[in-house]
Amino acid sequence: MKEFYLRIADRLAKAVPGLRLIDLDKGQTDNPETRQGVDYPAALIDIEFPNCEDTGGRNQQCRATITIRVAELAITGETSYSTPHMWRERSLAILDTVQAVVQALQGFDCGFSSSLSRTTQQAEKRDDALKVYRITFTATFDEEFDE
């Protein structure tokens, strides 16, 4: 799991230089009091292994689910088509960041798993000043255990 995180974080740092924070998702966007140290736009990474099957001995083939939450402070009221172009572009910049994250990770070869494949992308419903998009990728890998 750690190796997935390190490779993905490194890829995002190189391919999406506009990100001001790349971190393991530890609930940084859940509580306004814990957000004070977060720089936006941020990419928060979570990794799960929802399915692991034995392949012989102690070895397993696992499916990894990698979720990237792209968070930005929302700029409200400036996305209407009638808004001046410069302001509208600034408020829609998170969409460019989301696309850059997808561009960086879709088909990315971590070196020890199948290439990452985007499976979902959606906006989170929130009641605060953040706009957050959740992008999910999957990959499979073989895990070998020492006897």
Salt bridges, closest charged atoms under 4 A:
GLU3 OE2 - ARG7 NE 2.96
ASP10 OD2 - LYS14 NZ 3.05
ASP23 OD2 - LYS26 NZ 3.33
ASP25 OD2 - ARG69 NH1 3.05
GLU78 OE1 - ARG90 NH2 2.73
GLU124 OE2 - ARG69 NE 2.65
GLU124 OE1 - ARG126 NH1 3.24
GLU124 OE2 - ARG134 NH2 2.72
ASP128 OD2 - ARG35 NH2 2.63
ASP128 OD2 - ARG126 NH2 2.69
